[in-house]
C-alpha cells in the first residue's frame, strides 16, 4: 500500500504534479489526495483505470476519473470492500489505443491490479477489451460507445457502463426527424465511434423514408471545419447531424455559429456532454441531443444528495454523465466483488452478469442492469435540447427519460455470441 499523498499515476516523466497541472482541475487534485490510511497487513483491491488525461478527449477522461475517485473515497470511508481498502490507480491513455494497452500492461505487471476500467474513445475500448480477454481480467468500459464492443466483438471479460451508439441514436432520432425534416447531412469523426453512430442513424433514416444529402469524415483533432461547412450550406439539409466528440465537437459548434448555419439548419446529434456545453460560448450553445445522464432529476431519489456531495468535494463543480460512468463502474466492481466474495475474475464475471445497480448508485428512474447475454448496461437516455442562454450548470433541458431496455437491440441483434469461460 502506498503512503498517503503519493498516487500511482503512470510511467516515465508523467508524475503526479504533471497530472494535476494537465488536468487543470482543483477538484480532481483534491480527490487524488484522498488516499485512506489502512493497516499494512490489509492488501488493497486495485482497479487500474486507463483514461485520457491529455488529448482531445481529456475533459471527458478527467471527469470519469473524478467520478471513480469520488466513489473510491466513499467506499473506503464506509469500510472498503470486504474489509479491504479499494485503490483506483490512474494511467493516461492519451486517447490512443496503443498507449492504452501499454498502460494496462504496466498496471498488471507493476501494480498487480485486480481489474481494469476506463477508456473514452471507442478504438481504445476495443483494444483494451482484447487485452483484458487475453489476460483474463475483468474490464468495465466506462466511455467507449461503439456498438461492436458488446456486439460482434463481445467477450466474457468485458462489460460496458455507457450506452451503445444504437441506444444513443435511437434516443433522439424520432424527435429530429419529425420536428425538422427528412434531408440529413452528417459531419462525422473519422474513427470507430462516429462511423458506428452514422451507420445507426442511416438505418433509421432509411426505414423512416428520409435521405442523406451529404456528409464528411473529419479526422480526430480537426480545428478548422470551414471546408465542411461550406459544403453543408451548399447541400442545404434539414438536419446537420454532428457525430463528433470532445474538443472536436466544441470547435465545430463554434464555427457553425460563426457561419450562422444554426440559424437556418437544425443541428443535433446522438451525444452531447455537460463538459462540452460548459466549454462553449453562449452564442454556440444550441441543438437537440442525447445526454446519457443528467444531474437535474427532481423526481429521482438520491440524485440531489449525490450532486450536493460531489459538488462539495469538487469546488462547486456539478457531476456530468462521464462522472457518473466512473462512479457507477467503481461501485459495480464493489458490488460484484462483495457478491462473489472474491476478486477472482471468473467469479466476478458471474456476479456482474445480471447485476442491477441500486438506486443510490443508479441515480436514474429506471434501474440499470448489466445484461448477462452481452454485458451491456441498460442505462436510460436523456434526450432534449441545449438551454439557450442558460448558465452553468443549467445548460440542458431534458425532454424525456427513456429506459435503455426499451430502445436497445437484443444481444443477438447486436451480433454478440458470448463465449463461455
C-alpha positions as CSV (number, residue, x, y, z in Angstrom):
1,X,0.0,0.0,0.0
2,X,1.5,3.3,-1.0
3,X,1.8,6.1,1.6
4,X,-0.9,8.8,1.7
5,X,-0.3,11.6,-0.7
6,X,1.6,9.6,-3.3
7,X,-0.7,8.5,-6.1
8,X,0.3,5.9,-8.7
9,X,-0.3,7.5,-12.0
10,X,1.9,6.1,-14.6
11,X,5.3,5.8,-16.0
12,X,8.2,7.9,-17.2
13,X,8.3,11.6,-16.5
14,X,4.5,11.9,-16.3
15,X,4.2,12.2,-12.5
16,X,1.5,13.4,-10.0
17,X,2.3,17.1,-10.4
18,X,2.2,16.8,-14.2
19,X,-1.2,15.1,-14.0
20,X,-2.7,17.8,-11.7
21,X,-1.3,20.5,-14.0
22,X,-2.6,18.8,-17.1
23,X,-6.0,18.2,-15.6
24,X,-6.3,21.8,-14.6
25,X,-9.0,20.9,-12.0
26,X,-8.5,21.5,-8.3
27,X,-11.4,19.2,-7.6
28,X,-9.6,16.3,-9.3
29,X,-6.4,17.1,-7.5
30,X,-8.2,17.1,-4.2
31,X,-9.8,13.7,-4.9
32,X,-6.4,12.2,-5.8
33,X,-5.0,13.3,-2.4
34,X,-7.7,11.4,-0.5
35,X,-5.8,8.2,0.0
36,X,-7.2,6.3,3.0
37,X,-5.0,5.0,5.7
38,X,-5.1,1.3,6.4
39,X,-3.1,-1.3,8.3
40,X,-0.1,-2.5,6.3
41,X,-1.4,-6.1,6.5
42,X,-4.6,-5.2,4.7
43,X,-4.0,-5.9,1.0
44,X,-5.9,-3.4,-1.2
45,X,-8.2,-4.3,-4.0
46,X,-6.8,-2.5,-7.1
47,X,-8.6,-1.2,-10.1
48,X,-6.4,0.0,-12.9
49,X,-8.1,2.9,-14.7
50,X,-6.8,3.9,-18.1
51,X,-8.4,7.1,-19.4
52,X,-7.3,10.2,-21.5
53,X,-5.9,12.9,-19.2
54,X,-4.4,14.5,-22.3
55,X,-5.7,14.7,-26.0
56,X,-8.9,16.0,-27.5
57,X,-10.8,13.7,-25.1
58,X,-9.0,15.0,-21.9
59,X,-12.0,16.8,-20.3
60,X,-14.1,13.6,-20.6
61,X,-11.4,11.3,-19.3
62,X,-10.8,13.7,-16.3
63,X,-14.5,13.6,-15.4
64,X,-14.6,9.8,-15.5
65,X,-11.5,9.8,-13.2
66,X,-13.2,12.3,-10.8
67,X,-16.3,10.0,-10.6
68,X,-14.2,6.9,-9.9
69,X,-12.1,8.7,-7.2
70,X,-15.2,10.1,-5.6
71,X,-16.6,6.5,-5.4
72,X,-13.2,5.2,-4.1
73,X,-13.3,7.7,-1.2
74,X,-16.9,7.0,-0.5
75,X,-16.3,3.2,-0.4
76,X,-13.2,3.4,1.7
77,X,-14.9,5.8,4.2
78,X,-17.6,3.1,4.6
79,X,-15.1,0.4,5.3
80,X,-13.8,-0.6,1.9
81,X,-14.7,-3.8,0.0
82,X,-14.9,-7.0,2.1
83,X,-12.9,-5.1,4.8
84,X,-10.1,-4.3,2.4
85,X,-9.1,-0.8,1.0
86,X,-10.0,0.0,-2.6
87,X,-7.5,1.7,-4.8
88,X,-8.2,3.2,-8.2
89,X,-4.8,3.6,-10.0
90,X,-4.9,6.0,-12.9
91,X,-2.9,6.0,-16.1
92,X,-3.1,8.4,-19.1
93,X,-4.2,6.7,-22.4
94,X,-3.8,10.0,-24.3
95,X,-6.8,8.9,-26.3
96,X,-4.6,6.4,-28.1
97,X,-5.4,2.6,-28.4
98,X,-1.7,1.5,-28.3
99,X,-0.9,3.7,-25.4
100,X,-4.0,2.4,-23.6
101,X,-2.8,-1.2,-24.0
102,X,0.7,-0.3,-22.9
103,X,-0.6,1.3,-19.8
104,X,-2.8,-1.7,-19.0
105,X,0.2,-3.9,-19.3
106,X,2.1,-1.7,-16.9
107,X,-0.8,-1.7,-14.4
108,X,-0.8,-5.5,-14.5
109,X,2.9,-6.1,-14.3
110,X,4.0,-3.4,-11.9
111,X,0.9,-2.6,-9.8
112,X,-0.7,-6.1,-9.9
113,X,-4.2,-4.7,-10.4
114,X,-7.2,-6.9,-9.9
115,X,-9.4,-5.3,-12.6
116,X,-9.3,-2.8,-15.4
117,X,-11.6,0.1,-16.1
118,X,-11.9,3.3,-18.3
119,X,-11.4,4.4,-21.9
120,X,-13.3,7.2,-23.6
121,X,-12.7,6.7,-27.3
122,X,-14.0,3.6,-28.9
123,X,-10.8,2.4,-30.5
124,X,-9.1,2.4,-27.1
125,X,-12.1,0.5,-25.7
126,X,-11.8,-2.2,-28.3
127,X,-8.0,-2.6,-27.8
128,X,-8.2,-2.8,-24.0
129,X,-11.1,-5.2,-24.3
130,X,-9.0,-7.6,-26.3
131,X,-6.1,-7.2,-23.9
132,X,-8.3,-7.9,-20.9
133,X,-9.6,-11.1,-22.5
134,X,-6.1,-12.3,-23.3
135,X,-5.0,-11.7,-19.7
136,X,-8.3,-12.9,-18.2
137,X,-9.0,-9.7,-16.3
138,X,-12.5,-8.1,-16.0
139,X,-12.6,-4.8,-17.8
140,X,-15.5,-2.3,-17.4
141,X,-15.5,0.2,-20.3
142,X,-16.7,3.5,-18.9
143,X,-17.0,5.6,-22.0
144,X,-16.4,3.9,-25.4
145,X,-19.7,3.6,-27.3
146,X,-19.1,1.7,-30.5
147,X,-21.7,-1.0,-31.0
148,X,-19.3,-3.8,-31.6
149,X,-17.7,-3.6,-28.1
150,X,-20.7,-5.5,-26.7
151,X,-21.8,-6.7,-30.1
152,X,-19.8,-8.6,-32.6
153,X,-16.6,-8.1,-30.6
154,X,-18.1,-9.1,-27.2
155,X,-16.1,-11.3,-24.8
156,X,-16.7,-12.6,-21.3
157,X,-14.3,-10.3,-19.6
158,X,-15.7,-7.0,-21.0
159,X,-18.6,-5.1,-19.5
160,X,-19.8,-1.6,-20.5
161,X,-21.4,1.1,-18.4
162,X,-22.0,3.8,-21.1
163,X,-24.6,3.1,-23.8
164,X,-24.1,1.7,-27.4
165,X,-24.3,4.1,-30.4
166,X,-27.6,2.4,-31.3
167,X,-29.1,3.5,-28.0
168,X,-27.7,7.0,-28.4
169,X,-29.1,7.5,-31.9
170,X,-32.4,5.9,-31.0
171,X,-32.7,8.3,-28.1
172,X,-33.4,11.3,-30.3
173,X,-33.8,10.2,-33.9
174,X,-37.6,10.4,-34.0
175,X,-37.6,13.9,-32.5
176,X,-35.0,15.2,-35.0
177,X,-36.7,13.5,-38.0
178,X,-40.3,14.6,-37.2
179,X,-39.5,18.0,-35.9
180,X,-37.0,19.2,-38.5
181,X,-37.2,17.1,-41.7
182,X,-36.1,14.2,-43.9
183,X,-32.9,15.6,-45.5
184,X,-29.8,14.9,-43.4
185,X,-26.1,15.8,-43.6
186,X,-23.5,14.0,-41.5
187,X,-20.3,15.6,-40.1
188,X,-18.7,12.6,-38.6
189,X,-15.4,11.9,-36.7
190,X,-13.2,9.6,-38.7
191,X,-12.9,6.7,-36.2
192,X,-15.0,3.8,-34.8
193,X,-17.4,5.9,-32.6
194,X,-18.5,8.3,-35.3
195,X,-18.8,5.8,-38.0
196,X,-20.9,3.5,-35.8
197,X,-23.2,6.4,-34.9
198,X,-23.7,7.3,-38.6
199,X,-24.4,3.7,-39.6
200,X,-27.1,3.5,-36.9
201,X,-28.7,6.8,-37.9
202,X,-28.6,5.9,-41.6
203,X,-30.5,2.7,-40.9
204,X,-33.2,4.7,-39.1
205,X,-33.4,7.3,-41.8
206,X,-33.8,4.7,-44.5
207,X,-36.6,3.0,-42.5
208,X,-38.4,6.3,-42.0
209,X,-38.1,7.3,-45.7
210,X,-35.6,10.1,-45.3
211,X,-32.5,10.8,-47.4
212,X,-28.8,11.6,-46.7
213,X,-27.9,14.6,-48.9
214,X,-24.2,14.7,-47.9
215,X,-21.6,14.0,-45.4
216,X,-17.9,14.3,-44.5
217,X,-15.4,12.4,-42.3
218,X,-13.3,14.8,-40.1
219,X,-10.1,13.4,-38.6
220,X,-9.8,13.4,-34.9
221,X,-8.2,16.7,-33.8
222,X,-9.6,18.8,-36.6
223,X,-9.6,22.5,-35.7
224,X,-10.8,24.1,-39.0
225,X,-14.2,22.9,-40.2
226,X,-14.8,25.7,-42.8
227,X,-14.5,23.5,-45.9
228,X,-17.0,21.1,-44.5
229,X,-19.4,23.9,-43.5
230,X,-19.3,25.4,-47.0
231,X,-20.5,22.1,-48.3
232,X,-23.2,22.0,-45.7
233,X,-24.6,25.3,-46.8
234,X,-24.5,24.2,-50.4
235,X,-26.4,21.0,-49.7
236,X,-29.0,22.8,-47.5
237,X,-30.1,19.8,-45.4
238,X,-33.0,20.0,-42.9
239,X,-30.7,18.5,-40.2
240,X,-26.9,18.8,-39.8
241,X,-26.1,15.8,-37.6
242,X,-22.8,16.3,-35.7
243,X,-21.2,13.0,-34.8
244,X,-18.0,14.4,-33.2
245,X,-16.5,14.1,-29.7
246,X,-14.6,16.1,-27.2
247,X,-12.8,19.3,-28.4
248,X,-13.7,18.4,-32.0
249,X,-17.4,19.0,-31.3
250,X,-16.7,22.2,-29.4
251,X,-14.6,23.6,-32.2
252,X,-17.2,22.6,-34.8
253,X,-20.1,24.1,-32.9
254,X,-18.2,27.4,-32.5
255,X,-17.6,27.6,-36.2
256,X,-21.1,26.6,-37.2
257,X,-22.4,29.6,-35.1
258,X,-19.8,31.8,-36.8
259,X,-21.2,30.7,-40.2
260,X,-24.7,31.3,-39.0
261,X,-25.7,27.8,-40.1
262,X,-27.6,27.0,-36.9
263,X,-30.0,29.9,-37.7
264,X,-31.2,28.2,-40.8
265,X,-30.5,24.5,-40.3
266,X,-31.4,22.3,-37.3
267,X,-28.2,21.0,-35.6
268,X,-28.2,18.0,-33.4
269,X,-26.8,14.5,-32.9
270,X,-26.5,11.5,-30.8
271,X,-24.3,12.6,-27.9
272,X,-23.8,15.8,-26.0
273,X,-21.8,16.3,-22.8
274,X,-22.0,18.8,-20.0
275,X,-18.3,19.3,-20.4
276,X,-18.8,20.4,-24.0
277,X,-21.8,22.7,-23.1
278,X,-19.6,24.3,-20.4
279,X,-16.7,24.9,-22.8
280,X,-18.9,26.6,-25.4
281,X,-19.5,30.4,-25.5
282,X,-23.2,31.3,-25.1
283,X,-23.6,32.0,-28.8
284,X,-22.5,28.5,-29.7
285,X,-24.9,26.7,-27.3
286,X,-27.7,25.2,-29.4
287,X,-29.1,22.0,-30.8
288,X,-31.0,18.8,-30.0
289,X,-29.0,15.9,-28.5
290,X,-29.0,12.9,-26.2
291,X,-27.4,13.0,-22.8
292,X,-26.6,9.7,-21.1
293,X,-27.2,11.1,-17.6
294,X,-28.1,14.5,-16.2
295,X,-27.8,16.0,-12.8
296,X,-31.2,17.6,-12.8
297,X,-33.7,14.9,-11.9
298,X,-36.1,16.4,-9.3
299,X,-38.3,13.3,-9.1
300,X,-35.5,10.7,-8.8
301,X,-34.4,9.7,-5.3
302,X,-30.8,10.2,-4.2
303,X,-29.8,12.4,-7.2
304,X,-29.9,15.7,-5.4
305,X,-27.9,14.3,-2.5
306,X,-25.3,12.9,-4.8
307,X,-25.0,16.2,-6.7
308,X,-24.6,18.1,-3.4
309,X,-21.9,15.7,-2.1
310,X,-20.0,15.7,-5.3
311,X,-20.1,19.5,-5.7
312,X,-18.9,19.9,-2.1
313,X,-15.9,17.8,-2.9
314,X,-15.1,19.5,-6.2
315,X,-15.3,23.2,-5.5
316,X,-18.9,23.5,-6.7
317,X,-18.5,21.5,-9.9
318,X,-21.6,19.6,-10.9
319,X,-21.4,15.9,-12.0
320,X,-21.7,15.0,-15.6
321,X,-22.6,11.7,-17.3
322,X,-18.8,11.0,-17.5
323,X,-18.5,11.5,-13.8
324,X,-21.4,9.1,-13.3
325,X,-19.8,6.5,-15.6
326,X,-16.7,6.4,-13.4
327,X,-18.7,6.5,-10.2
328,X,-21.1,3.7,-11.2
329,X,-18.4,1.5,-12.6
330,X,-16.4,1.6,-9.4
331,X,-19.4,0.8,-7.4
332,X,-20.3,-2.0,-9.8
333,X,-16.9,-3.6,-9.0
334,X,-17.6,-3.2,-5.3
335,X,-21.0,-4.8,-5.6
336,X,-19.7,-7.7,-7.7
337,X,-16.7,-8.5,-5.5
338,X,-19.0,-8.5,-2.4
339,X,-21.5,-10.7,-4.2
340,X,-18.8,-13.1,-5.4
341,X,-16.9,-12.9,-2.1
342,X,-13.8,-12.9,-4.3
343,X,-11.6,-10.9,-6.7
344,X,-11.2,-13.9,-9.0
345,X,-12.2,-12.6,-12.5
346,X,-14.3,-15.6,-13.4
347,X,-16.4,-15.3,-10.2
348,X,-16.7,-11.6,-10.6
349,X,-18.0,-12.1,-14.2
350,X,-20.8,-14.3,-12.8
351,X,-21.6,-11.7,-10.2
352,X,-21.7,-8.8,-12.7
353,X,-24.0,-10.7,-15.1
354,X,-27.5,-9.6,-14.3
355,X,-26.3,-7.1,-11.6
356,X,-28.8,-4.3,-11.0
357,X,-27.4,-1.1,-9.7
358,X,-29.2,0.0,-6.6
359,X,-31.0,3.4,-6.6
360,X,-28.2,5.2,-4.7
361,X,-25.8,4.2,-7.4
362,X,-28.1,4.1,-10.4
363,X,-29.2,7.7,-9.9
364,X,-31.9,7.4,-12.6
365,X,-35.6,6.3,-12.5
366,X,-35.0,3.0,-14.4
367,X,-32.5,0.9,-12.5
368,X,-29.8,-0.3,-15.0
369,X,-28.8,-3.9,-15.3
370,X,-25.7,-5.4,-16.9
371,X,-27.3,-7.9,-19.3
372,X,-25.9,-11.4,-19.0
373,X,-26.1,-12.0,-22.7
374,X,-23.7,-9.3,-23.8
375,X,-22.6,-7.4,-20.6
376,X,-24.1,-4.1,-21.7
377,X,-25.6,-1.9,-19.0
378,X,-29.1,-0.9,-19.8
379,X,-28.9,2.8,-18.8
380,X,-31.5,5.5,-19.5
381,X,-31.2,8.0,-22.3
382,X,-31.9,11.7,-21.6
383,X,-32.9,13.4,-25.0
384,X,-33.5,17.1,-25.0
385,X,-32.1,20.4,-26.2
386,X,-29.5,22.9,-25.1
387,X,-30.8,25.5,-22.8
388,X,-30.0,28.6,-24.9
389,X,-29.0,31.4,-22.6
390,X,-28.7,29.1,-19.7
391,X,-26.0,29.5,-17.1
392,X,-23.8,26.7,-15.7
393,X,-24.8,24.2,-14.6
394,X,-28.3,24.5,-16.0
395,X,-27.3,24.1,-19.6
396,X,-29.6,21.4,-20.9
397,X,-33.4,20.8,-20.9
398,X,-34.2,17.1,-20.7
399,X,-37.5,16.4,-22.6
400,X,-37.8,12.7,-21.6
401,X,-36.0,10.0,-19.7
402,X,-36.1,6.9,-21.9
403,X,-35.3,3.4,-20.4
404,X,-32.4,1.9,-22.3
405,X,-34.0,-1.5,-22.4
406,X,-36.9,-0.1,-24.4
407,X,-34.7,1.0,-27.3
408,X,-31.7,-1.3,-27.2
409,X,-31.3,-4.1,-29.6
410,X,-31.1,-7.6,-28.2
411,X,-27.6,-9.2,-27.8
412,X,-28.4,-11.4,-30.8
413,X,-29.4,-8.4,-32.9
414,X,-26.1,-6.7,-32.0
415,X,-24.2,-9.8,-33.1
416,X,-22.9,-10.9,-29.7
417,X,-22.2,-14.6,-29.4
418,X,-20.7,-14.7,-25.9
419,X,-18.0,-17.4,-25.5
420,X,-18.0,-19.4,-22.3
421,X,-15.2,-19.2,-19.8
